[in-house]
Amino acid sequence: MNKSLFLFAFVSVAVLAGGCSGGAKKSAVGAPVLVAQAFTTNLPVRISPPPVGHVMAYSSVTIRPQIGGILQEVHFQEGAEVESNELLFTIDPRPEQAALARDKAQLENAEIQFAREQKLFDQKLISQDEYDTSKANRDTLAATVQSDELSLSFCEIRAPFDGVAGALQFYQGNVVKAPDDTLVTLNQIHPIYVQFGVPEQYLPEIRREMRERPLKVTVSFENMDGKPPQGELTFIDNTVDPSTGMIQLKATFPNHHSTLWPGQFVTVDLTLSELTNIVVVPSQAVKTGQNGEYAYVVKSNPADQSVEERPVTIGINFQGLTVIESGIKAGENVVTDGQLRLYPGAVVNVKSTSSPTNAP
């Protein structure tokens, strides 16, 4: 081999060696990744996906007149909140007052007549039939007076409970007819119901948990201000809908601030139970491979910044966290971003580490 050829080969080997050396150094730097620390917390077990429910009045009553007449006065503003026994409407009482005065006068006369007849009957001066007729006349008029007094009381229509009045259907001066005409609808909203359906597969667990304690229900809706309203599950329907496989439930909410309104649609979170002291990691740390779920765990030795591929058994997901039933312990660091560049034993360059957050 001549000198020029030998020199060329030597330089080529040197260049290749230098390139390999540089590559080794580059590899030693490690793939950039983001990691987070697994931690223990308590998590609620909820129905997923959250069902959609609608708000219902706790009680709803259609106010109708029990006597006919002229609507003399409306004592509230439509859409206003009214209190139990608050006066809502007054129907012109004058016809009822006149009838009561007439029948009272007739009753007074009948009582005087009966007193006379009783003395005569005691003296055996009148027959039993005459006595019975007088007594029946007095009793009939007494019942008529009671009926008149009841009719007079119907001239005032009062709220049966605290609630919100709807739109008026008749106004002052209208003639109303009993019992056909609807004057207004009153809805009770303190407390208030939220009705929703869940798949029948949840029914055994719901019934089991309800025997142990009240089940908490939280709702949310679009453009909601403040904290989500919280209530309790209070009703399970007695039949599963065979066409949908759903069972209807109702939750009761205090609704002190009238946050919920009848007819409103809401997203319902029904908490069935709570998992305590369980290990969780950010959901993005868990990947699915041919053999199931796994996560990359950074080795705890500071001198060895490599990862191992750890098979895991997972539980529920909640607000970006995944329950780890086995495979990872609290305090271990898992890779949350950059997994595509990794393999078992790969060296990593940790760019950011997330600290454990407080329990939800």
Secondary structure, DSSP 8 states (H G I E B T S, - for coil): --HHHHHHHHHHHHHHHHHHHHHHHHHHH-EEEEEEE-EEEEEEEE-SS--EEEEEEEEEEEE--SS-EEEEEE-S-TT-EE-TT-EEEEE--HHHHHHHHHHHHHHHHHHHHHHHHHHHHHTT-S-HHHHHHHHHHHHHHHHHHHHHHHHHHTTEEE-SSSEEE---SS-TT-EE-TTT---EEEEEEEEEEEEEEEEGGGHHHHHHHHHHS--EEEEE-TT--SS--EEEEEEEEEEEETTTTEEEEEEEE--TT--S-TT-EEEEEEEEEEEEEEEEEEGGG-EEETTEEEEEEE-S-TT--BEEEEE-EEEEEETTEEEEEES--TT-EEEEE-GGG--TT-BEEEEEEE------
